[in-house]
């Protein structure tokens, strides 16, 4: 039986923790590294992914949360395997774990409440957002050589972007 989406304590916990992780990363990229908004969005696509998840949760939209899950899968879950697990990268890895938990939360809710249409439409919407974002991101990193390697290594500084 399909039920309307109800916010619960687990969801609120994930929203709060993911929001804190996104705010921390925004501070790091915008205030510490001073890369500007475009640089921040290109190097930290986790933050807009989280923002979309939070929006979906706050407006009780499983479809929007599913769209966010596509982005969080790409930038959060896969980040667990791309970033190292030492030094400064431990902080973003905690964020990647929180994003992974949010994706699992969305999938469990969709399966438990048989939200197949919302899940399918959300995945389609997520792909419509993800594909142009990946193209823009690749172009940005091509225009800023060395930034991707620095990002994955962790410990970026103003003098060592």
N, CA, C and O atoms as a GROMACS GRO file, in nm:
protein
  644
    1UNK      N    1   0.083  -0.118   0.000
    1UNK     CA    2   0.000   0.000   0.000
    1UNK      C    3   0.088   0.125   0.000
    1UNK      O    4   0.174   0.140   0.086
    2UNK      N    5   0.066   0.214  -0.096
    2UNK     CA    6   0.145   0.336  -0.106
    2UNK      C    7   0.092   0.440  -0.008
    2UNK      O    8  -0.028   0.470  -0.006
    3UNK      N    9   0.181   0.495   0.075
    3UNK     CA   10   0.143   0.597   0.171
    3UNK      C   11   0.214   0.726   0.136
    3UNK      O   12   0.316   0.726   0.067
    4UNK      N   13   0.158   0.837   0.185
    4UNK     CA   14   0.226   0.964   0.164
    4UNK      C   15   0.353   0.965   0.249
    4UNK      O   16   0.361   0.899   0.353
    5UNK      N   17   0.450   1.040   0.204
    5UNK     CA   18   0.578   1.044   0.273
    5UNK      C   19   0.562   1.114   0.408
    5UNK      O   20   0.502   1.221   0.417
    6UNK      N   21   0.616   1.053   0.511
    6UNK     CA   22   0.615   1.110   0.646
    6UNK      C   23   0.759   1.126   0.693
    6UNK      O   24   0.838   1.032   0.689
    7UNK      N   25   0.792   1.246   0.736
    7UNK     CA   26   0.925   1.270   0.790
    7UNK      C   27   0.936   1.199   0.925
    7UNK      O   28   0.840   1.196   1.003
    8UNK      N   29   1.054   1.141   0.952
    8UNK     CA   30   1.074   1.069   1.078
    8UNK      C   31   1.209   1.106   1.138
    8UNK      O   32   1.286   1.182   1.079
    9UNK      N   33   1.236   1.053   1.255
    9UNK     CA   34   1.358   1.089   1.328
    9UNK      C   35   1.484   1.052   1.251
    9UNK      O   36   1.582   1.127   1.251
   10UNK      N   37   1.484   0.937   1.185
   10UNK     CA   38   1.602   0.897   1.107
   10UNK      C   39   1.625   0.996   0.994
   10UNK      O   40   1.738   1.039   0.971
   11UNK      N   41   1.518   1.032   0.925
   11UNK     CA   42   1.530   1.130   0.818
   11UNK      C   43   1.580   1.264   0.866
   11UNK      O   44   1.669   1.324   0.806
   12UNK      N   45   1.521   1.312   0.976
   12UNK     CA   46   1.566   1.440   1.032
   12UNK      C   47   1.714   1.435   1.071
   12UNK      O   48   1.788   1.531   1.049
   13UNK      N   49   1.756   1.324   1.128
   13UNK     CA   50   1.897   1.309   1.166
   13UNK      C   51   1.986   1.317   1.043
   13UNK      O   52   2.089   1.385   1.044
   14UNK      N   53   1.947   1.248   0.937
   14UNK     CA   54   2.026   1.251   0.813
   14UNK      C   55   2.027   1.390   0.751
   14UNK      O   56   2.130   1.434   0.700
   15UNK      N   57   1.914   1.459   0.756
   15UNK     CA   58   1.907   1.595   0.703
   15UNK      C   59   2.001   1.687   0.780
   15UNK      O   60   2.077   1.763   0.720
   16UNK      N   61   1.997   1.680   0.911
   16UNK     CA   62   2.080   1.768   0.993
   16UNK      C   63   2.228   1.736   0.973
   16UNK      O   64   2.308   1.828   0.952
   17UNK      N   65   2.266   1.609   0.981
   17UNK     CA   66   2.408   1.573   0.968
   17UNK      C   67   2.461   1.604   0.827
   17UNK      O   68   2.573   1.653   0.813
   18UNK      N   69   2.382   1.575   0.725
   18UNK     CA   70   2.426   1.606   0.588
   18UNK      C   71   2.435   1.756   0.567
   18UNK      O   72   2.527   1.804   0.500
   19UNK      N   73   2.342   1.832   0.624
   19UNK     CA   74   2.348   1.978   0.613
   19UNK      C   75   2.474   2.032   0.680
   19UNK      O   76   2.540   2.121   0.626
   20UNK      N   77   2.506   1.980   0.797
   20UNK     CA   78   2.628   2.024   0.866
   20UNK      C   79   2.752   1.991   0.782
   20UNK      O   80   2.844   2.073   0.774
   21UNK      N   81   2.756   1.874   0.721
   21UNK     CA   82   2.868   1.837   0.636
   21UNK      C   83   2.878   1.930   0.516
   21UNK      O   84   2.988   1.971   0.477
   22UNK      N   85   2.763   1.965   0.456
   22UNK     CA   86   2.763   2.055   0.340
   22UNK      C   87   2.808   2.195   0.381
   22UNK      O   88   2.882   2.260   0.308
   23UNK      N   89   2.763   2.242   0.497
   23UNK     CA   90   2.806   2.374   0.544
   23UNK      C   91   2.956   2.376   0.573
   23UNK      O   92   3.024   2.475   0.544
   24UNK      N   93   3.006   2.268   0.630
   24UNK     CA   94   3.149   2.258   0.657
   24UNK      C   95   3.229   2.264   0.527
   24UNK      O   96   3.329   2.335   0.518
   25UNK      N   97   3.184   2.190   0.427
   25UNK     CA   98   3.256   2.191   0.299
   25UNK      C   99   3.244   2.326   0.231
   25UNK      O  100   3.340   2.372   0.168
   26UNK      N  101   3.128   2.391   0.243
   26UNK     CA  102   3.113   2.525   0.184
   26UNK      C  103   3.211   2.622   0.248
   26UNK      O  104   3.275   2.701   0.180
   27UNK      N  105   3.222   2.616   0.380
   27UNK     CA  106   3.317   2.702   0.450
   27UNK      C  107   3.460   2.675   0.403
   27UNK      O  108   3.536   2.768   0.378
   28UNK      N  109   3.495   2.548   0.392
   28UNK     CA  110   3.630   2.511   0.350
   28UNK      C  111   3.662   2.566   0.212
   28UNK      O  112   3.766   2.629   0.194
   29UNK      N  113   3.575   2.544   0.116
   29UNK     CA  114   3.603   2.586  -0.021
   29UNK      C  115   3.586   2.736  -0.041
   29UNK      O  116   3.665   2.798  -0.113
   30UNK      N  117   3.486   2.796   0.022
   30UNK     CA  118   3.459   2.938  -0.001
   30UNK      C  119   3.543   3.029   0.088
   30UNK      O  120   3.594   3.131   0.040
   31UNK      N  121   3.558   2.995   0.215
   31UNK     CA  122   3.629   3.083   0.307
   31UNK      C  123   3.778   3.052   0.316
   31UNK      O  124   3.861   3.142   0.315
   32UNK      N  125   3.812   2.923   0.323
   32UNK     CA  126   3.955   2.887   0.335
   32UNK      C  127   4.026   2.893   0.201
   32UNK      O  128   4.130   2.957   0.189
   33UNK      N  129   3.972   2.826   0.101
   33UNK     CA  130   4.039   2.820  -0.029
   33UNK      C  131   4.004   2.938  -0.119
   33UNK      O  132   4.079   2.971  -0.210
   34UNK      N  133   3.891   3.000  -0.093
   34UNK     CA  134   3.845   3.116  -0.172
   34UNK      C  135   3.840   3.086  -0.321
   34UNK      O  136   3.892   3.162  -0.403
   35UNK      N  137   3.778   2.974  -0.355
   35UNK     CA  138   3.771   2.933  -0.494
   35UNK      C  139   3.651   2.993  -0.566
   35UNK      O  140   3.635   2.972  -0.687
   36UNK      N  141   3.567   3.067  -0.497
   36UNK     CA  142   3.448   3.124  -0.557
   36UNK      C  143   3.337   3.020  -0.566
   36UNK      O  144   3.359   2.900  -0.546
   37UNK      N  145   3.219   3.068  -0.596
   37UNK     CA  146   3.102   2.981  -0.598
   37UNK      C  147   3.114   2.874  -0.707
   37UNK      O  148   3.083   2.757  -0.682
   38UNK      N  149   3.157   2.912  -0.826
   38UNK     CA  150   3.169   2.815  -0.935
   38UNK      C  151   3.274   2.709  -0.900
   38UNK      O  152   3.248   2.590  -0.918
   39UNK      N  153   3.390   2.750  -0.850
   39UNK     CA  154   3.492   2.655  -0.809
   39UNK      C  155   3.442   2.562  -0.700
   39UNK      O  156   3.470   2.442  -0.703
   40UNK      N  157   3.370   2.617  -0.605
   40UNK     CA  158   3.314   2.537  -0.497
   40UNK      C  159   3.216   2.433  -0.552
   40UNK      O  160   3.222   2.316  -0.515
   41UNK      N  161   3.125   2.476  -0.641
   41UNK     CA  162   3.028   2.383  -0.696
   41UNK      C  163   3.092   2.276  -0.783
   41UNK      O  164   3.045   2.162  -0.787
   42UNK      N  165   3.199   2.311  -0.854
   42UNK     CA  166   3.265   2.213  -0.939
   42UNK      C  167   3.348   2.114  -0.859
   42UNK      O  168   3.355   1.996  -0.895
   43UNK      N  169   3.411   2.161  -0.750
   43UNK     CA  170   3.494   2.072  -0.670
   43UNK      C  171   3.415   2.002  -0.560
   43UNK      O  172   3.461   1.902  -0.504
   44UNK      N  173   3.298   2.054  -0.528
   44UNK     CA  174   3.221   1.996  -0.418
   44UNK      C  175   3.075   1.982  -0.458
   44UNK      O  176   2.987   2.048  -0.402
   45UNK      N  177   3.052   1.896  -0.553
   45UNK     CA  178   2.915   1.872  -0.599
   45UNK      C  179   2.832   1.797  -0.494
   45UNK      O  180   2.712   1.778  -0.511
   46UNK      N  181   2.898   1.756  -0.388
   46UNK     CA  182   2.824   1.694  -0.278
   46UNK      C  183   2.725   1.794  -0.218
   46UNK      O  184   2.612   1.756  -0.185
   47UNK      N  185   2.765   1.919  -0.203
   47UNK     CA  186   2.679   2.018  -0.137
   47UNK      C  187   2.547   2.040  -0.210
   47UNK      O  188   2.443   2.035  -0.145
   48UNK      N  189   2.546   2.064  -0.343
   48UNK     CA  190   2.415   2.078  -0.407
   48UNK      C  191   2.335   1.948  -0.409
   48UNK      O  192   2.212   1.952  -0.411
   49UNK      N  193   2.404   1.835  -0.407
   49UNK     CA  194   2.334   1.706  -0.399
   49UNK      C  195   2.260   1.696  -0.266
   49UNK      O  196   2.145   1.654  -0.261
   50UNK      N  197   2.328   1.736  -0.160
   50UNK     CA  198   2.268   1.735  -0.027
   50UNK      C  199   2.154   1.835  -0.020
   50UNK      O  200   2.049   1.806   0.037
   51UNK      N  201   2.173   1.952  -0.079
   51UNK     CA  202   2.068   2.055  -0.078
   51UNK      C  203   1.941   2.002  -0.144
   51UNK      O  204   1.830   2.028  -0.096
   52UNK      N  205   1.956   1.928  -0.253
   52UNK     CA  206   1.840   1.871  -0.321
   52UNK      C  207   1.772   1.766  -0.233
   52UNK      O  208   1.649   1.760  -0.227
   53UNK      N  209   1.850   1.683  -0.164
   53UNK     CA  210   1.794   1.585  -0.071
   53UNK      C  211   1.717   1.654   0.041
   53UNK      O  212   1.606   1.614   0.074
   54UNK      N  213   1.777   1.758   0.099
   54UNK     CA  214   1.712   1.831   0.208
   54UNK      C  215   1.582   1.895   0.159
   54UNK      O  216   1.480   1.890   0.228
   55UNK      N  217   1.586   1.956   0.041
   55UNK     CA  218   1.465   2.015  -0.016
   55UNK      C  219   1.356   1.909  -0.031
   55UNK      O  220   1.241   1.931   0.009
   56UNK      N  221   1.391   1.795  -0.089
   56UNK     CA  222   1.294   1.687  -0.107
   56UNK      C  223   1.235   1.641   0.025
   56UNK      O  224   1.115   1.616   0.035
   57UNK      N  225   1.320   1.630   0.125
   57UNK     CA  226   1.273   1.587   0.258
   57UNK      C  227   1.179   1.691   0.317
   57UNK      O  228   1.072   1.657   0.369
   58UNK      N  229   1.218   1.818   0.309
   58UNK     CA  230   1.138   1.924   0.371
   58UNK      C  231   1.002   1.942   0.304
   58UNK      O  232   0.904   1.975   0.370
   59UNK      N  233   0.995   1.919   0.173
   59UNK     CA  234   0.866   1.931   0.103
   59UNK      C  235   0.796   1.796   0.090
   59UNK      O  236   0.695   1.785   0.021
   60UNK      N  237   0.850   1.694   0.155
   60UNK     CA  238   0.793   1.558   0.156
   60UNK      C  239   0.777   1.501   0.016
   60UNK      O  240   0.672   1.447  -0.019
   61UNK      N  241   0.884   1.514  -0.066
   61UNK     CA  242   0.878   1.465  -0.203
   61UNK      C  243   0.976   1.350  -0.224
   61UNK      O  244   1.096   1.372  -0.240
   62UNK      N  245   0.926   1.226  -0.225
   62UNK     CA  246   1.013   1.113  -0.253
   62UNK      C  247   1.079   1.124  -0.391
   62UNK      O  248   1.191   1.075  -0.409
   63UNK      N  249   1.012   1.187  -0.487
   63UNK     CA  250   1.070   1.202  -0.620
   63UNK      C  251   1.195   1.291  -0.617
   63UNK      O  252   1.297   1.258  -0.677
   64UNK      N  253   1.186   1.403  -0.548
   64UNK     CA  254   1.302   1.493  -0.538
   64UNK      C  255   1.414   1.425  -0.460
   64UNK      O  256   1.532   1.439  -0.495
   65UNK      N  257   1.378   1.353  -0.355
   65UNK     CA  258   1.481   1.281  -0.279
   65UNK      C  259   1.546   1.173  -0.365
   65UNK      O  260   1.666   1.149  -0.353
   66UNK      N  261   1.470   1.109  -0.451
   66UNK     CA  262   1.527   1.008  -0.541
   66UNK      C  263   1.620   1.074  -0.642
   66UNK      O  264   1.726   1.020  -0.674
   67UNK      N  265   1.582   1.192  -0.692
   67UNK     CA  266   1.670   1.266  -0.784
   67UNK      C  267   1.800   1.301  -0.714
   67UNK      O  268   1.908   1.287  -0.771
   68UNK      N  269   1.790   1.345  -0.590
   68UNK     CA  270   1.910   1.376  -0.512
   68UNK      C  271   1.995   1.252  -0.490
   68UNK      O  272   2.118   1.259  -0.486
   69UNK      N  273   1.929   1.138  -0.476
   69UNK     CA  274   2.003   1.013  -0.453
   69UNK      C  275   2.092   0.976  -0.571
   69UNK      O  276   2.199   0.919  -0.552
   70UNK      N  277   2.048   1.009  -0.692
   70UNK     CA  278   2.134   0.985  -0.809
   70UNK      C  279   2.264   1.064  -0.795
   70UNK      O  280   2.372   1.011  -0.817
   71UNK      N  281   2.251   1.191  -0.758
   71UNK     CA  282   2.368   1.276  -0.740
   71UNK      C  283   2.451   1.231  -0.619
   71UNK      O  284   2.574   1.227  -0.626
   72UNK      N  285   2.384   1.197  -0.510
   72UNK     CA  286   2.457   1.154  -0.391
   72UNK      C  287   2.525   1.020  -0.413
   72UNK      O  288   2.631   0.993  -0.355
   73UNK      N  289   2.466   0.934  -0.496
   73UNK     CA  290   2.533   0.810  -0.531
   73UNK      C  291   2.662   0.841  -0.607
   73UNK      O  292   2.768   0.787  -0.574
   74UNK      N  293   2.653   0.927  -0.706
   74UNK     CA  294   2.770   0.960  -0.790
   74UNK      C  295   2.878   1.030  -0.710
   74UNK      O  296   2.995   0.993  -0.717
   75UNK      N  297   2.839   1.130  -0.634
   75UNK     CA  298   2.940   1.213  -0.567
   75UNK      C  299   2.968   1.171  -0.423
   75UNK      O  300   3.074   1.203  -0.370
   76UNK      N  301   2.877   1.102  -0.360
   76UNK     CA  302   2.898   1.060  -0.221
   76UNK      C  303   2.943   0.916  -0.211
   76UNK      O  304   3.053   0.888  -0.164
   77UNK      N  305   2.858   0.825  -0.255
   77UNK     CA  306   2.892   0.682  -0.243
   77UNK      C  307   3.017   0.647  -0.321
   77UNK      O  308   3.106   0.578  -0.269
   78UNK      N  309   3.026   0.694  -0.445
   78UNK     CA  310   3.146   0.662  -0.523
   78UNK      C  311   3.270   0.735  -0.468
   78UNK      O  312   3.383   0.689  -0.487
   79UNK      N  313   3.247   0.847  -0.401
   79UNK     CA  314   3.357   0.919  -0.336
   79UNK      C  315   3.426   0.835  -0.231
   79UNK      O  316   3.544   0.854  -0.203
   80UNK      N  317   3.352   0.741  -0.172
   80UNK     CA  318   3.412   0.652  -0.073
   80UNK      C  319   3.528   0.572  -0.132
   80UNK      O  320   3.620   0.532  -0.061
   81UNK      N  321   3.522   0.548  -0.263
   81UNK     CA  322   3.623   0.466  -0.330
   81UNK      C  323   3.727   0.548  -0.405
   81UNK      O  324   3.830   0.495  -0.447
   82UNK      N  325   3.701   0.678  -0.422
   82UNK     CA  326   3.791   0.763  -0.500
   82UNK      C  327   3.887   0.840  -0.409
   82UNK      O  328   4.005   0.856  -0.441
   83UNK      N  329   3.836   0.887  -0.296
   83UNK     CA  330   3.918   0.965  -0.203
   83UNK      C  331   3.995   0.870  -0.111
   83UNK      O  332   3.951   0.759  -0.082
   84UNK      N  333   4.110   0.916  -0.067
   84UNK     CA  334   4.188   0.835   0.027
   84UNK      C  335   4.122   0.842   0.166
   84UNK      O  336   4.034   0.925   0.191
   85UNK      N  337   4.166   0.753   0.252
   85UNK     CA  338   4.111   0.743   0.387
   85UNK      C  339   4.211   0.788   0.492
   85UNK      O  340   4.219   0.730   0.600
   86UNK      N  341   4.288   0.891   0.459
   86UNK     CA  342   4.384   0.942   0.556
   86UNK      C  343   4.390   1.094   0.549
   86UNK      O  344   4.338   1.156   0.457
   87UNK      N  345   4.455   1.151   0.648
   87UNK     CA  346   4.475   1.295   0.651
   87UNK      C  347   4.345   1.374   0.643
   87UNK      O  348   4.244   1.338   0.704
   88UNK      N  349   4.352   1.483   0.567
   88UNK     CA  350   4.236   1.571   0.554
   88UNK      C  351   4.117   1.506   0.485
   88UNK      O  352   4.004   1.553   0.501
   89UNK      N  353   4.139   1.401   0.411
   89UNK     CA  354   4.029   1.336   0.340
   89UNK      C  355   3.934   1.262   0.433
   89UNK      O  356   3.826   1.221   0.389
   90UNK      N  357   3.970   1.243   0.558
   90UNK     CA  358   3.878   1.178   0.651
   90UNK      C  359   3.751   1.261   0.670
   90UNK      O  360   3.642   1.205   0.688
   91UNK      N  361   3.764   1.393   0.666
   91UNK     CA  362   3.647   1.479   0.685
   91UNK      C  363   3.548   1.463   0.570
   91UNK      O  364   3.430   1.439   0.596
   92UNK      N  365   3.590   1.475   0.443
   92UNK     CA  366   3.492   1.451   0.337
   92UNK      C  367   3.442   1.306   0.334
   92UNK      O  368   3.329   1.281   0.292
   93UNK      N  369   3.523   1.212   0.377
   93UNK     CA  370   3.476   1.073   0.378
   93UNK      C  371   3.362   1.054   0.477
   93UNK      O  372   3.272   0.973   0.453
   94UNK      N  373   3.365   1.126   0.587
   94UNK     CA  374   3.251   1.122   0.680
   94UNK      C  375   3.126   1.172   0.609
   94UNK      O  376   3.018   1.114   0.623
   95UNK      N  377   3.141   1.281   0.532
   95UNK     CA  378   3.030   1.333   0.454
   95UNK      C  379   2.981   1.232   0.351
   95UNK      O  380   2.860   1.219   0.329
   96UNK      N  381   3.074   1.160   0.288
   96UNK     CA  382   3.035   1.058   0.190
   96UNK      C  383   2.957   0.945   0.256
   96UNK      O  384   2.864   0.891   0.197
   97UNK      N  385   2.995   0.909   0.377
   97UNK     CA  386   2.920   0.806   0.451
   97UNK      C  387   2.779   0.856   0.480
   97UNK      O  388   2.682   0.781   0.466
   98UNK      N  389   2.766   0.981   0.522
   98UNK     CA  390   2.634   1.038   0.551
   98UNK      C  391   2.548   1.042   0.425
   98UNK      O  392   2.427   1.017   0.431
   99UNK      N  393   2.608   1.074   0.311
   99UNK     CA  394   2.534   1.075   0.185
   99UNK      C  395   2.490   0.933   0.148
   99UNK      O  396   2.378   0.913   0.100
  100UNK      N  397   2.576   0.837   0.172
  100UNK     CA  398   2.542   0.698   0.145
  100UNK      C  399   2.423   0.655   0.230
  100UNK      O  400   2.332   0.588   0.182
  101UNK      N  401   2.424   0.694   0.356
  101UNK     CA  402   2.311   0.662   0.444
  101UNK      C  403   2.182   0.727   0.394
  101UNK      O  404   2.075   0.668   0.405
  102UNK      N  405   2.192   0.849   0.341
  102UNK     CA  406   2.074   0.917   0.287
  102UNK      C  407   2.020   0.843   0.164
  102UNK      O  408   1.899   0.829   0.149
  103UNK      N  409   2.110   0.795   0.077
  103UNK     CA  410   2.066   0.718  -0.040
  103UNK      C  411   1.995   0.590   0.005
  103UNK      O  412   1.889   0.555  -0.048
  104UNK      N  413   2.051   0.522   0.103
  104UNK     CA  414   1.989   0.401   0.155
  104UNK      C  415   1.852   0.433   0.215
  104UNK      O  416   1.755   0.359   0.195
  105UNK      N  417   1.844   0.543   0.287
  105UNK     CA  418   1.716   0.588   0.346
  105UNK      C  419   1.609   0.606   0.238
  105UNK      O  420   1.496   0.560   0.253
  106UNK      N  421   1.647   0.672   0.129
  106UNK     CA  422   1.552   0.697   0.020
  106UNK      C  423   1.510   0.565  -0.045
  106UNK      O  424   1.392   0.544  -0.072
  107UNK      N  425   1.606   0.476  -0.069
  107UNK     CA  426   1.573   0.348  -0.132
  107UNK      C  427   1.485   0.261  -0.042
  107UNK      O  428   1.390   0.199  -0.090
  108UNK      N  429   1.515   0.257   0.085
  108UNK     CA  430   1.434   0.178   0.178
  108UNK      C  431   1.292   0.233   0.182
  108UNK      O  432   1.196   0.156   0.180
  109UNK      N  433   1.278   0.366   0.188
  109UNK     CA  434   1.145   0.425   0.189
  109UNK      C  435   1.069   0.391   0.061
  109UNK      O  436   0.951   0.356   0.066
  110UNK      N  437   1.137   0.401  -0.055
  110UNK     CA  438   1.071   0.373  -0.183
  110UNK      C  439   1.025   0.228  -0.190
  110UNK      O  440   0.914   0.200  -0.236
  111UNK      N  441   1.109   0.136  -0.146
  111UNK     CA  442   1.072  -0.007  -0.151
  111UNK      C  443   0.964  -0.037  -0.047
  111UNK      O  444   0.864  -0.102  -0.079
  112UNK      N  445   0.984   0.008   0.074
  112UNK     CA  446   0.888  -0.021   0.182
  112UNK      C  447   0.747   0.028   0.149
  112UNK      O  448   0.649  -0.038   0.180
  113UNK      N  449   0.739   0.146   0.085
  113UNK     CA  450   0.608   0.206   0.057
  113UNK      C  451   0.569   0.197  -0.091
  113UNK      O  452   0.475   0.262  -0.136
  114UNK      N  453   0.645   0.115  -0.165
  114UNK     CA  454   0.615   0.090  -0.306
  114UNK      C  455   0.600   0.219  -0.387
  114UNK      O  456   0.503   0.237  -0.460
  115UNK      N  457   0.698   0.306  -0.373
  115UNK     CA  458   0.696   0.433  -0.444
  115UNK      C  459   0.771   0.419  -0.577
  115UNK      O  460   0.864   0.494  -0.605
  116UNK      N  461   0.729   0.324  -0.658
  116UNK     CA  462   0.801   0.293  -0.781
  116UNK      C  463   0.797   0.409  -0.880
  116UNK      O  464   0.898   0.441  -0.943
  117UNK      N  465   0.681   0.472  -0.893
  117UNK     CA  466   0.670   0.584  -0.987
  117UNK      C  467   0.758   0.701  -0.943
  117UNK      O  468   0.830   0.759  -1.024
  118UNK      N  469   0.752   0.736  -0.816
  118UNK     CA  470   0.835   0.845  -0.763
  118UNK      C  471   0.983   0.811  -0.778
  118UNK      O  472   1.064   0.898  -0.810
  119UNK      N  473   1.017   0.686  -0.753
  119UNK     CA  474   1.156   0.643  -0.766
  119UNK      C  475   1.201   0.654  -0.913
  119UNK      O  476   1.308   0.708  -0.941
  120UNK      N  477   1.121   0.603  -1.004
  120UNK     CA  478   1.157   0.608  -1.145
  120UNK      C  479   1.167   0.750  -1.197
  120UNK      O  480   1.263   0.785  -1.266
  121UNK      N  481   1.068   0.832  -1.165
  121UNK     CA  482   1.071   0.972  -1.209
  121UNK      C  483   1.187   1.047  -1.144
  121UNK      O  484   1.250   1.132  -1.208
  122UNK      N  485   1.215   1.017  -1.018
  122UNK     CA  486   1.326   1.082  -0.949
  122UNK      C  487   1.460   1.044  -1.009
  122UNK      O  488   1.547   1.130  -1.026
  123UNK      N  489   1.478   0.916  -1.040
  123UNK     CA  490   1.603   0.873  -1.103
  123UNK      C  491   1.620   0.941  -1.239
  123UNK      O  492   1.729   0.985  -1.274
  124UNK      N  493   1.511   0.950  -1.316
  124UNK     CA  494   1.518   1.017  -1.446
  124UNK      C  495   1.554   1.164  -1.428
  124UNK      O  496   1.639   1.216  -1.501
  125UNK      N  497   1.490   1.232  -1.333
  125UNK     CA  498   1.521   1.372  -1.306
  125UNK      C  499   1.666   1.387  -1.260
  125UNK      O  500   1.736   1.479  -1.302
  126UNK      N  501   1.710   1.297  -1.174
  126UNK     CA  502   1.848   1.301  -1.126
  126UNK      C  503   1.947   1.288  -1.241
  126UNK      O  504   2.049   1.356  -1.242
  127UNK      N  505   1.919   1.201  -1.336
  127UNK     CA  506   2.008   1.185  -1.452
  127UNK      C  507   2.007   1.309  -1.541
  127UNK      O  508   2.110   1.347  -1.596
  128UNK      N  509   1.889   1.372  -1.554
  128UNK     CA  510   1.880   1.496  -1.632
  128UNK      C  511   1.964   1.606  -1.568
  128UNK      O  512   2.020   1.690  -1.639
  129UNK      N  513   1.973   1.607  -1.438
  129UNK     CA  514   2.056   1.705  -1.368
  129UNK      C  515   2.203   1.663  -1.373
  129UNK      O  516   2.291   1.746  -1.396
  130UNK      N  517   2.229   1.536  -1.352
  130UNK     CA  518   2.366   1.486  -1.340
  130UNK      C  519   2.447   1.497  -1.469
  130UNK      O  520   2.561   1.541  -1.466
  131UNK      N  521   2.389   1.459  -1.580
  131UNK     CA  522   2.467   1.455  -1.704
  131UNK      C  523   2.523   1.591  -1.744
  131UNK      O  524   2.642   1.600  -1.772
  132UNK      N  525   2.442   1.698  -1.750
  132UNK     CA  526   2.502   1.828  -1.783
  132UNK      C  527   2.599   1.878  -1.675
  132UNK      O  528   2.698   1.945  -1.705
  133UNK      N  529   2.571   1.843  -1.550
  133UNK     CA  530   2.662   1.881  -1.442
  133UNK      C  531   2.798   1.815  -1.461
  133UNK      O  532   2.901   1.879  -1.441
  134UNK      N  533   2.798   1.688  -1.498
  134UNK     CA  534   2.925   1.618  -1.521
  134UNK      C  535   3.001   1.680  -1.640
  134UNK      O  536   3.123   1.691  -1.635
  135UNK      N  537   2.930   1.719  -1.743
  135UNK     CA  538   2.993   1.782  -1.859
  135UNK      C  539   3.056   1.915  -1.817
  135UNK      O  540   3.171   1.943  -1.851
  136UNK      N  541   2.981   1.996  -1.743
  136UNK     CA  542   3.032   2.124  -1.695
  136UNK      C  543   3.151   2.103  -1.602
  136UNK      O  544   3.250   2.176  -1.609
  137UNK      N  545   3.141   2.006  -1.517
  137UNK     CA  546   3.248   1.977  -1.422
  137UNK      C  547   3.376   1.933  -1.496
  137UNK      O  548   3.485   1.980  -1.463
  138UNK      N  549   3.362   1.845  -1.593
  138UNK     CA  550   3.478   1.802  -1.671
  138UNK      C  551   3.543   1.920  -1.742
  138UNK      O  552   3.666   1.932  -1.744
  139UNK      N  553   3.461   2.008  -1.800
  139UNK     CA  554   3.515   2.126  -1.869
  139UNK      C  555   3.588   2.217  -1.770
  139UNK      O  556   3.694   2.271  -1.802
  140UNK      N  557   3.532   2.233  -1.650
  140UNK     CA  558   3.595   2.318  -1.550
  140UNK      C  559   3.730   2.260  -1.507
  140UNK      O  560   3.829   2.333  -1.497
  141UNK      N  561   3.735   2.131  -1.482
  141UNK     CA  562   3.862   2.069  -1.442
  141UNK      C  563   3.964   2.072  -1.555
  141UNK      O  564   4.084   2.082  -1.528
  142UNK      N  565   3.921   2.062  -1.680
  142UNK     CA  566   4.015   2.075  -1.792
  142UNK      C  567   4.073   2.215  -1.797
  142UNK      O  568   4.189   2.234  -1.833
  143UNK      N  569   3.992   2.315  -1.762
  143UNK     CA  570   4.038   2.453  -1.762
  143UNK      C  571   4.123   2.486  -1.639
  143UNK      O  572   4.189   2.590  -1.635
  144UNK      N  573   4.123   2.399  -1.540
  144UNK     CA  574   4.198   2.419  -1.416
  144UNK      C  575   4.282   2.294  -1.389
  144UNK      O  576   4.253   2.217  -1.297
  145UNK      N  577   4.386   2.274  -1.469
  145UNK     CA  578   4.467   2.151  -1.455
  145UNK      C  579   4.528   2.138  -1.316
  145UNK      O  580   4.569   2.236  -1.254
  146UNK      N  581   4.534   2.017  -1.270
  146UNK     CA  582   4.594   1.987  -1.140
  146UNK      C  583   4.496   1.995  -1.024
  146UNK      O  584   4.524   1.942  -0.916
  147UNK      N  585   4.382   2.061  -1.043
  147UNK     CA  586   4.288   2.078  -0.932
  147UNK      C  587   4.224   1.945  -0.890
  147UNK      O  588   4.205   1.919  -0.771
  148UNK      N  589   4.192   1.862  -0.988
  148UNK     CA  590   4.129   1.734  -0.955
  148UNK      C  591   4.223   1.646  -0.875
  148UNK      O  592   4.182   1.583  -0.777
  149UNK      N  593   4.347   1.641  -0.915
  149UNK     CA  594   4.446   1.561  -0.842
  149UNK      C  595   4.462   1.614  -0.700
  149UNK      O  596   4.468   1.536  -0.605
  150UNK      N  597   4.470   1.746  -0.685
  150UNK     CA  598   4.481   1.805  -0.552
  150UNK      C  599   4.358   1.773  -0.467
  150UNK      O  600   4.370   1.743  -0.348
  151UNK      N  601   4.242   1.778  -0.529
  151UNK     CA  602   4.119   1.751  -0.457
  151UNK      C  603   4.118   1.609  -0.401
  151UNK      O  604   4.084   1.587  -0.285
  152UNK      N  605   4.156   1.513  -0.484
  152UNK     CA  606   4.156   1.374  -0.440
  152UNK      C  607   4.266   1.345  -0.339
  152UNK      O  608   4.252   1.257  -0.255
  153UNK      N  609   4.375   1.419  -0.348
  153UNK     CA  610   4.483   1.399  -0.251
  153UNK      C  611   4.448   1.456  -0.116
  153UNK      O  612   4.495   1.406  -0.014
  154UNK      N  613   4.365   1.559  -0.113
  154UNK     CA  614   4.328   1.623   0.013
  154UNK      C  615   4.433   1.723   0.055
  154UNK      O  616   4.542   1.729  -0.002
  155UNK      N  617   4.398   1.802   0.156
  155UNK     CA  618   4.493   1.898   0.210
  155UNK      C  619   4.520   2.015   0.118
  155UNK      O  620   4.629   2.072   0.121
  156UNK      N  621   4.421   2.054   0.036
  156UNK     CA  622   4.438   2.170  -0.051
  156UNK      C  623   4.455   2.294   0.036
  156UNK      O  624   4.391   2.307   0.140
  157UNK      N  625   4.542   2.384  -0.008
  157UNK     CA  626   4.562   2.510   0.062
  157UNK      C  627   4.558   2.622  -0.040
  157UNK      O  628   4.562   2.599  -0.160
  158UNK      N  629   4.550   2.745   0.010
  158UNK     CA  630   4.546   2.859  -0.080
  158UNK      C  631   4.666   2.865  -0.171
  158UNK      O  632   4.652   2.892  -0.290
  159UNK      N  633   4.783   2.841  -0.117
  159UNK     CA  634   4.903   2.848  -0.197
  159UNK      C  635   4.927   2.721  -0.280
  159UNK      O  636   5.017   2.717  -0.363
  160UNK      N  637   4.847   2.619  -0.256
  160UNK     CA  638   4.867   2.490  -0.322
  160UNK      C  639   4.733   2.434  -0.370
  160UNK      O  640   4.687   2.330  -0.321
  161UNK      N  641   4.669   2.504  -0.466
  161UNK     CA  642   4.535   2.460  -0.506
  161UNK      C  643   4.535   2.331  -0.583
  161UNK      O  644   4.428   2.283  -0.622
   0.00000   0.00000   0.00000
